[in-house]
Amino acid sequence: MTVDREQVLRTAAALLSRKATATMDEVAKAAGIGRATLHRHFAGRDSLVRALEDFGIREFETALDEARLDEGGARDALRRLIAETESNAALLGFLFSENQLFEDEVNEGWNRLDARVSALFQRGQEEGDFRIDLTAAWLTEALYGLVGSGAWAVQSGRVAGKDYQFMIAELLLGGVTRRSVEK
């Protein structure tokens, strides 16, 4: 039997995003494979999480590319980015919360991702669309938190999947949009 590694990683991310303490046995069962098969691909939990991290970074880089962040205004680019994260929201949500696992060995991919997302928020600030009293780094973290929360809300059935993009975009843009000050 051929194991679809990508599907195993997606299944593991979905399970671990709901139950961070899930065992390798539980991951194998959720993926529909035996524990021995899982261990042939991932020596242990750390190996699995590292593979999830690498996979998630690639997936998020693809989402950033597909969102065409340099086209049009920053608000529209942010909406496209949110839309592109939807198919991988569970994986990204897991990774955004787990990226502190290996504090002494930060994957360089996170720095690339953060730089690209922060650049989008900085551009929005420079264009006068986004608030300048909130740092681009904070807005980046807020986006990550909303993507993770959105994935969890959809997975748990508290929010309809069709509302994922709208709710994240509206909450984030409602908070980051620069408003004129009236005197």
GINOR-V498847 format. One record per run of one state. SS is the DSSP state (helix for helix, strand for strand, loop for the rest). FROM is the first residue (numbers start at 1). TO is the last residue. If there is no record, write none. Layout:
SS;FROM;TO  SS;FROM;TO
This chain:
loop;1;4  helix;5;18  loop;19;23  helix;24;31  loop;32;34  helix;35;41  loop;42;44  helix;45;66  loop;67;73  helix;74;98  loop;99;107  helix;108;126  loop;127;129  strand;130;130  loop;131;135  helix;136;155  loop;156;160  helix;161;176  strand;177;177  loop;178;183
